[in-house]
Amino acid sequence: MNDYRIGSGFDVHRFSQDRGRDLILAGVVIDCPFSLEAVSDGDLVLHAVCDAFCGACGLGDIGDLFPPEEKSSKGLSSLVIAEEVREKTEKKFTAVNIDLTIIAEQPRLVRYKAAMTESLKKIFACSEVNVKIKSKEGLDILGGKDAIACMAVVLLKKKIN
């Protein structure tokens, strides 16, 4: 019997100059002059983690649960998405750990790392959360001047009924 499941998730969003929206990562509002382009609120950290949970449980991805072409998805809080994913997965699985890497040259996110870690622990009822922040090292690749990206991996343990 397979008691453990691993899931991976990835998301990337372009920067937006829309001053009417906050930049939100892992449920934490980041103080900066821009936001991210997205159908929802653009919290790419929660999107990547939710996709990892979905992958571990065979639920497809968050686009299957919240189709981007549906009006109800427009401007949707990623906390709502995370709650739905958690409800669907926690019936059969317990989160063992979450590990993620945010790839961003800007804004500087180091000072938000602890807040993002605590937010993810609370949202996903997982005591083991690791957040890493990496820059692009001056290369014009993912996470450069135009976007932020996030990769996430989760380990879930099947509940014994």
SETI-146608 format. One record per residue: chain; x, y, z of N, C-alpha, C in turn. Coordinates in Angstrom, 2 decimals, decimal comma. Example, Ala and Ser with C-alpha at 12.3 -4.5 7.8 and 13.67 -1.06 7.14 Angstrom:
<"A"; <13,19; -5,69; 7,80>; <12,30; -4,50; 7,80>; <13,20; -3,30; 7,80>> <"A"; <12,85; -2,25; 7,08>; <13,67; -1,06; 7,14>; <12,90; 0,03; 7,87>> 
//
This chain:
<"A"; <0,85; -1,19; 0,00>; <0,00; 0,00; 0,00>; <0,89; 1,25; 0,00>> <"A"; <0,58; 2,17; -0,88>; <1,36; 3,40; -0,99>; <0,84; 4,44; 0,00>> <"A"; <1,58; 4,64; 1,11>; <1,13; 5,56; 2,15>; <1,52; 7,00; 1,91>> <"A"; <2,47; 7,24; 1,00>; <2,95; 8,60; 0,75>; <2,73; 8,99; -0,71>> <"A"; <2,51; 10,27; -0,91>; <2,37; 10,82; -2,26>; <3,19; 12,10; -2,35>> <"A"; <3,84; 12,28; -3,48>; <4,61; 13,50; -3,76>; <3,92; 14,23; -4,90>> <"A"; <3,83; 15,53; -4,78>; <3,27; 16,35; -5,86>; <4,17; 17,54; -6,11>> <"A"; <4,21; 17,97; -7,36>; <4,99; 19,17; -7,68>; <4,07; 20,18; -8,35>> <"A"; <4,41; 21,44; -8,16>; <3,62; 22,52; -8,77>; <4,54; 23,62; -9,24>> <"A"; <4,05; 24,37; -10,20>; <4,81; 25,48; -10,77>; <3,84; 26,56; -11,21>> <"A"; <4,24; 27,81; -11,03>; <3,45; 28,91; -11,57>; <4,38; 30,08; -11,85>> <"A"; <3,98; 30,89; -12,79>; <4,71; 32,11; -13,16>; <3,70; 33,16; -13,58>> <"A"; <3,95; 34,41; -13,19>; <3,09; 35,52; -13,59>; <3,95; 36,73; -13,95>> <"A"; <3,51; 37,44; -14,97>; <4,16; 38,70; -15,37>; <3,81; 39,81; -14,38>> <"A"; <4,72; 40,76; -14,28>; <4,44; 41,96; -13,50>; <3,38; 42,80; -14,19>> <"A"; <2,60; 43,49; -13,38>; <1,58; 44,41; -13,87>; <1,81; 45,76; -13,18>> <"A"; <1,50; 46,81; -13,89>; <1,60; 48,15; -13,29>; <0,28; 48,59; -12,69>> <"A"; <-0,68; 47,67; -12,57>; <-1,99; 47,97; -12,00>; <-1,82; 48,35; -10,54>> <"A"; <-1,93; 49,62; -10,25>; <-1,74; 50,12; -8,88>; <-2,94; 49,81; -7,98>> <"A"; <-4,02; 49,30; -8,56>; <-5,21; 48,99; -7,77>; <-5,18; 47,62; -7,14>> <"A"; <-4,13; 46,85; -7,40>; <-4,00; 45,49; -6,85>; <-2,73; 45,36; -6,03>> <"A"; <-2,80; 44,57; -5,00>; <-1,62; 44,27; -4,18>; <-0,86; 43,10; -4,78>> <"A"; <0,43; 43,05; -4,51>; <1,22; 41,86; -4,79>; <1,06; 40,97; -3,56>> <"A"; <0,53; 39,77; -3,78>; <0,29; 38,83; -2,69>; <1,04; 37,54; -3,00>> <"A"; <1,85; 37,08; -2,05>; <2,59; 35,83; -2,19>; <2,41; 35,02; -0,92>> <"A"; <1,95; 33,79; -1,05>; <1,71; 32,90; 0,08>; <0,70; 33,49; 1,07>> <"A"; <-0,22; 34,29; 0,55>; <-1,23; 34,92; 1,39>; <-0,73; 36,16; 2,11>> <"A"; <0,47; 36,61; 1,81>; <1,08; 37,77; 2,48>; <1,15; 38,93; 1,48>> <"A"; <0,68; 40,10; 1,91>; <0,77; 41,28; 1,06>; <2,21; 41,80; 1,09>> <"A"; <2,78; 41,97; -0,11>; <4,16; 42,41; -0,25>; <4,15; 43,89; -0,61>> <"A"; <4,91; 44,68; 0,12>; <4,98; 46,12; -0,12>; <5,86; 46,40; -1,33>> <"A"; <5,23; 46,73; -2,46>; <5,98; 47,08; -3,66>; <5,04; 47,82; -4,62>> <"A"; <5,59; 48,48; -5,63>; <4,77; 49,33; -6,50>; <4,07; 48,60; -7,65>> <"A"; <4,08; 47,28; -7,67>; <3,43; 46,57; -8,77>; <2,73; 45,32; -8,24>> <"A"; <1,93; 44,74; -9,12>; <1,25; 43,48; -8,81>; <1,60; 42,49; -9,91>> <"A"; <0,84; 41,43; -10,00>; <1,08; 40,41; -11,03>; <-0,18; 40,26; -11,89>> <"A"; <0,02; 40,06; -13,18>; <-1,10; 39,81; -14,09>; <-1,64; 38,42; -13,82>> <"A"; <-2,95; 38,33; -13,66>; <-3,56; 37,03; -13,40>; <-5,07; 37,12; -13,50>> <"A"; <-5,69; 35,98; -13,71>; <-7,15; 35,91; -13,67>; <-7,62; 36,10; -12,24>> <"A"; <-6,96; 35,42; -11,30>; <-7,29; 35,54; -9,88>; <-6,49; 36,70; -9,29>> <"A"; <-6,22; 36,64; -7,99>; <-5,41; 37,70; -7,36>; <-3,92; 37,56; -7,67>> <"A"; <-3,53; 36,46; -8,33>; <-2,14; 36,31; -8,79>; <-1,15; 35,77; -7,77>> <"A"; <-1,63; 35,17; -6,68>; <-0,71; 34,63; -5,67>; <-0,09; 33,35; -6,21>> <"A"; <1,01; 33,52; -6,95>; <1,62; 32,37; -7,62>; <2,21; 31,36; -6,66>> <"A"; <2,53; 31,75; -5,44>; <3,02; 30,79; -4,46>; <1,90; 29,83; -4,08>> <"A"; <0,73; 30,38; -3,74>; <-0,40; 29,51; -3,42>; <-0,80; 28,66; -4,62>> <"A"; <-0,72; 29,23; -5,82>; <-1,06; 28,45; -7,02>; <-0,13; 27,26; -7,19>> <"A"; <1,17; 27,48; -7,03>; <2,14; 26,39; -7,18>; <1,93; 25,32; -6,10>> <"A"; <1,71; 25,75; -4,86>; <1,50; 24,79; -3,78>; <0,19; 24,03; -3,99>> <"A"; <-0,86; 24,72; -4,40>; <-2,14; 24,04; -4,66>; <-1,99; 23,03; -5,80>> <"A"; <-1,27; 23,38; -6,85>; <-1,03; 22,43; -7,94>; <-0,25; 21,22; -7,44>> <"A"; <0,68; 21,43; -6,52>; <1,43; 20,30; -5,96>; <0,50; 19,38; -5,16>> <"A"; <-0,38; 19,96; -4,36>; <-1,36; 19,15; -3,63>; <-2,26; 18,40; -4,60>> <"A"; <-2,75; 19,09; -5,62>; <-3,61; 18,44; -6,62>; <-2,87; 17,29; -7,29>> <"A"; <-1,62; 17,52; -7,65>; <-0,83; 16,48; -8,31>; <-0,64; 15,25; -7,43>> <"A"; <-0,37; 15,48; -6,16>; <-0,16; 14,36; -5,24>; <-1,43; 13,52; -5,07>> <"A"; <-2,57; 14,16; -5,22>; <-3,85; 13,47; -5,00>; <-4,56; 13,07; -6,29>> <"A"; <-3,93; 13,34; -7,43>; <-4,56; 12,98; -8,70>; <-5,76; 13,84; -9,05>> <"A"; <-5,74; 15,10; -8,66>; <-6,87; 16,00; -8,91>; <-6,63; 16,94; -10,10>> <"A"; <-5,65; 16,64; -10,93>; <-5,35; 17,54; -12,05>; <-4,60; 18,75; -11,55>> <"A"; <-5,11; 19,94; -11,89>; <-4,50; 21,18; -11,41>; <-5,59; 22,17; -11,05>> <"A"; <-5,20; 23,33; -10,54>; <-6,21; 24,29; -10,09>; <-7,03; 24,85; -11,25>> <"A"; <-6,49; 24,79; -12,46>; <-7,27; 25,21; -13,62>; <-8,45; 24,28; -13,88>> <"A"; <-8,34; 23,02; -13,46>; <-9,46; 22,09; -13,58>; <-10,54; 22,42; -12,56>> <"A"; <-10,12; 22,84; -11,37>; <-11,07; 23,17; -10,30>; <-11,66; 24,56; -10,47>> <"A"; <-10,87; 25,49; -10,99>; <-11,27; 26,88; -11,17>; <-10,90; 27,32; -12,59>> <"A"; <-11,69; 26,91; -13,59>; <-11,34; 27,23; -14,98>; <-11,17; 28,74; -15,19>> <"A"; <-10,05; 29,15; -15,79>; <-9,78; 30,58; -15,95>; <-10,81; 31,30; -16,83>> <"A"; <-11,49; 30,58; -17,70>; <-12,47; 31,23; -18,58>; <-13,81; 31,49; -17,88>> <"A"; <-13,99; 30,96; -16,69>; <-15,25; 31,17; -15,97>; <-15,22; 32,50; -15,23>> <"A"; <-16,33; 33,22; -15,28>; <-16,43; 34,53; -14,64>; <-16,15; 34,45; -13,14>> <"A"; <-16,53; 33,36; -12,51>; <-16,33; 33,22; -11,06>; <-14,86; 33,15; -10,68>> <"A"; <-13,98; 32,86; -11,63>; <-12,54; 32,80; -11,34>; <-11,88; 34,17; -11,39>> <"A"; <-12,51; 35,13; -12,05>; <-11,92; 36,46; -12,22>; <-11,81; 37,17; -10,87>> <"A"; <-10,58; 37,55; -10,52>; <-10,33; 38,28; -9,28>; <-10,45; 37,42; -8,03>> <"A"; <-10,59; 36,11; -8,19>; <-10,77; 35,21; -7,07>; <-9,57; 35,23; -6,14>> <"A"; <-9,83; 35,26; -4,84>; <-8,75; 35,19; -3,86>; <-8,12; 33,81; -3,90>> <"A"; <-6,82; 33,76; -3,94>; <-6,12; 32,47; -3,94>; <-6,31; 31,74; -2,61>> <"A"; <-6,70; 32,45; -1,58>; <-7,02; 31,80; -0,30>; <-8,26; 30,91; -0,46>> <"A"; <-9,20; 31,33; -1,30>; <-10,39; 30,52; -1,59>; <-9,97; 29,25; -2,35>> <"A"; <-9,07; 29,43; -3,31>; <-8,55; 28,28; -4,07>; <-7,85; 27,31; -3,12>> <"A"; <-7,00; 27,84; -2,24>; <-6,26; 26,99; -1,30>; <-7,20; 26,26; -0,36>> <"A"; <-8,23; 26,92; 0,11>; <-9,18; 26,28; 1,02>; <-9,90; 25,13; 0,32>> <"A"; <-10,30; 25,34; -0,91>; <-10,97; 24,28; -1,69>; <-10,03; 23,08; -1,89>> <"A"; <-8,80; 23,36; -2,25>; <-7,83; 22,28; -2,46>; <-7,58; 21,54; -1,15>> <"A"; <-7,43; 22,29; -0,08>; <-7,19; 21,66; 1,23>; <-8,37; 20,78; 1,62>> <"A"; <-9,59; 21,27; 1,42>; <-10,78; 20,47; 1,75>; <-10,82; 19,18; 0,94>> <"A"; <-10,45; 19,25; -0,33>; <-10,48; 18,07; -1,18>; <-9,39; 17,06; -0,82>> <"A"; <-8,27; 17,52; -0,30>; <-7,15; 16,62; -0,03>; <-7,09; 16,13; 1,41>> <"A"; <-7,54; 16,95; 2,38>; <-7,36; 16,58; 3,78>; <-8,27; 15,45; 4,23>> <"A"; <-9,25; 15,08; 3,43>; <-10,10; 13,94; 3,79>; <-9,31; 12,64; 3,78>> <"A"; <-8,35; 12,54; 2,86>; <-7,59; 11,30; 2,70>; <-6,10; 11,43; 3,03>> <"A"; <-5,59; 12,68; 3,07>; <-4,15; 12,88; 3,23>; <-3,84; 13,94; 4,27>> <"A"; <-2,68; 13,76; 4,92>; <-2,11; 14,76; 5,83>; <-0,85; 15,31; 5,18>> <"A"; <-0,69; 16,61; 5,24>; <0,52; 17,22; 4,67>; <1,70; 16,97; 5,61>> <"A"; <2,75; 16,36; 5,07>; <3,96; 16,09; 5,82>; <4,90; 17,28; 5,72>> <"A"; <5,14; 17,74; 4,47>; <5,95; 18,94; 4,31>; <5,67; 19,62; 2,97>> <"A"; <6,01; 20,90; 2,95>; <5,92; 21,74; 1,76>; <7,29; 22,38; 1,58>> <"A"; <7,82; 22,28; 0,38>; <9,10; 22,91; 0,07>; <8,92; 23,71; -1,21>> <"A"; <9,30; 24,97; -1,18>; <9,12; 25,77; -2,39>; <10,28; 26,72; -2,62>> <"A"; <10,41; 27,08; -3,88>; <11,43; 28,04; -4,30>; <10,74; 29,14; -5,10>> <"A"; <10,90; 30,37; -4,63>; <10,40; 31,53; -5,36>; <11,58; 32,10; -6,13>> <"A"; <11,38; 32,31; -7,43>; <12,43; 32,84; -8,29>; <12,04; 34,27; -8,65>> <"A"; <12,78; 35,24; -8,10>; <12,44; 36,64; -8,30>; <13,65; 37,53; -8,13>> <"A"; <13,87; 38,38; -9,07>; <14,92; 39,38; -8,95>; <14,39; 40,57; -8,15>> <"A"; <13,12; 40,86; -8,36>; <12,46; 41,95; -7,66>; <11,04; 41,54; -7,34>> <"A"; <10,43; 42,03; -6,30>; <11,03; 42,80; -5,22>; <11,89; 41,90; -4,33>> <"A"; <12,65; 42,51; -3,44>; <13,46; 41,75; -2,49>; <12,50; 41,10; -1,49>> <"A"; <12,50; 39,79; -1,42>; <11,50; 39,07; -0,63>; <12,03; 38,48; 0,67>> <"A"; <13,30; 38,60; 0,94>; <13,90; 37,96; 2,12>; <13,17; 38,36; 3,39>> <"A"; <12,80; 39,60; 3,53>; <12,15; 40,04; 4,77>; <10,74; 39,48; 4,95>> <"A"; <10,17; 38,89; 3,90>; <8,83; 38,30; 3,96>; <8,86; 36,78; 4,14>> <"A"; <10,04; 36,22; 4,13>; <10,20; 34,76; 4,15>; <9,53; 34,13; 5,38>> <"A"; <9,75; 34,64; 6,56>; <9,15; 34,08; 7,78>; <7,63; 34,21; 7,76>> <"A"; <7,13; 35,35; 7,31>; <5,67; 35,55; 7,24>; <5,04; 34,60; 6,23>> <"A"; <5,70; 34,38; 5,10>; <5,19; 33,45; 4,10>; <5,20; 32,03; 4,64>> <"A"; <6,25; 31,66; 5,34>; <6,35; 30,32; 5,93>; <5,20; 30,09; 6,91>> <"A"; <4,99; 31,04; 7,82>; <3,92; 30,90; 8,81>; <2,54; 30,89; 8,16>> <"A"; <2,35; 31,69; 7,14>; <1,08; 31,72; 6,42>; <0,78; 30,37; 5,78>> <"A"; <1,77; 29,78; 5,13>; <1,59; 28,47; 4,49>; <1,32; 27,38; 5,52>> <"A"; <1,99; 27,44; 6,66>; <1,75; 26,47; 7,72>; <0,28; 26,50; 8,15>> <"A"; <-0,23; 27,70; 8,30>; <-1,61; 27,87; 8,74>; <-2,60; 27,45; 7,65>> <"A"; <-2,40; 27,91; 6,44>; <-3,32; 27,62; 5,33>; <-3,43; 26,13; 5,07>> <"A"; <-2,30; 25,42; 5,08>; <-2,30; 24,01; 4,70>; <-2,16; 23,05; 5,88>> <"A"; <-2,26; 23,56; 7,12>; <-2,16; 22,72; 8,32>; <-0,94; 21,80; 8,23>> <"A"; <0,19; 22,41; 7,98>; <1,43; 21,66; 7,78>; <2,53; 22,32; 8,62>> <"A"; <3,11; 21,57; 9,53>; <4,12; 22,16; 10,42>; <5,50; 22,28; 9,78>> <"A"; <5,74; 21,54; 8,71>; <7,05; 21,57; 8,06>; <6,95; 22,29; 6,71>> <"A"; <7,32; 23,55; 6,70>; <7,28; 24,37; 5,48>; <8,63; 25,03; 5,30>> <"A"; <9,18; 24,94; 4,11>; <10,45; 25,56; 3,80>; <10,29; 26,47; 2,59>> <"A"; <10,65; 27,73; 2,76>; <10,56; 28,71; 1,68>; <11,97; 29,16; 1,31>> <"A"; <12,30; 29,03; 0,03>; <13,59; 29,49; -0,47>; <13,33; 30,60; -1,48>> <"A"; <14,19; 31,59; -1,50>; <14,08; 32,70; -2,45>; <15,38; 32,78; -3,22>> <"A"; <15,27; 32,72; -4,53>; <16,44; 32,75; -5,39>; <16,31; 33,89; -6,40>> <"A"; <17,44; 34,50; -6,72>; <17,45; 35,52; -7,77>; <17,88; 34,85; -9,06>> <"A"; <17,85; 35,61; -10,11>; <18,24; 35,06; -11,42>; <19,72; 35,28; -11,71>> <"A"; <20,45; 35,83; -10,75>; <21,90; 36,02; -10,88>; <22,28; 36,83; -12,11>> <"A"; <21,46; 37,82; -12,43>; <21,78; 38,70; -13,55>; <21,48; 38,12; -14,92>> <"A"; <20,99; 36,90; -14,98>; <20,67; 36,29; -16,27>; <19,26; 36,67; -16,68>> <"A"; <19,01; 36,74; -17,96>; <17,69; 37,11; -18,44>; <16,84; 35,85; -18,64>> <"A"; <16,52; 35,20; -17,51>; <15,73; 33,99; -17,53>; <14,56; 34,15; -16,59>> <"A"; <13,85; 33,08; -16,35>; <12,70; 33,05; -15,48>; <12,95; 33,78; -14,17>> <"A"; <11,97; 34,57; -13,76>; <12,11; 35,31; -12,53>; <12,94; 36,58; -12,69>> <"A"; <13,11; 37,01; -13,92>; <13,91; 38,20; -14,20>; <13,11; 39,47; -14,00>> <"A"; <13,35; 40,43; -14,88>; <12,72; 41,75; -14,72>; <11,25; 41,77; -15,08>> <"A"; <10,75; 40,71; -15,72>; <9,38; 40,71; -16,20>; <8,41; 39,85; -15,40>> <"A"; <8,91; 38,99; -14,52>; <8,02; 38,02; -13,89>; <8,59; 37,48; -12,59>> <"A"; <7,72; 36,79; -11,87>; <8,10; 36,01; -10,69>; <7,61; 34,59; -10,94>> <"A"; <8,37; 33,61; -10,48>; <7,98; 32,22; -10,64>; <8,11; 31,50; -9,29>> <"A"; <7,42; 30,38; -9,18>; <7,50; 29,57; -7,97>; <7,39; 28,10; -8,34>> <"A"; <8,26; 27,29; -7,72>; <8,20; 25,84; -7,84>; <7,92; 25,29; -6,44>> <"A"; <7,02; 24,31; -6,36>; <6,66; 23,75; -5,06>; <6,62; 22,23; -5,13>> <"A"; <6,99; 21,61; -4,01>; <6,89; 20,16; -3,85>; <6,22; 19,91; -2,51>> <"A"; <5,29; 18,96; -2,49>; <4,65; 18,58; -1,23>; <4,77; 17,07; -1,04>> <"A"; <4,82; 16,67; 0,21>; <4,77; 15,26; 0,57>; <3,53; 15,08; 1,43>> <"A"; <2,66; 14,17; 1,02>; <1,43; 13,89; 1,75>; <1,47; 12,44; 2,23>> <"A"; <0,85; 12,21; 3,39>; <0,74; 10,85; 3,92>; <-0,73; 10,47; 3,96>> <"A"; <-1,02; 9,29; 3,46>; <-2,39; 8,80; 3,44>; <-2,87; 8,56; 4,87>> <"A"; <-4,09; 9,03; 5,16>; <-4,68; 8,80; 6,48>; <-5,18; 7,37; 6,56>> <"A"; <-5,00; 6,76; 7,72>; <-5,49; 5,41; 7,95>; <-6,87; 5,51; 8,57>> <"A"; <-7,84; 4,94; 7,90>; <-9,23; 5,01; 8,41>; <-9,61; 3,80; 9,20>> 
//
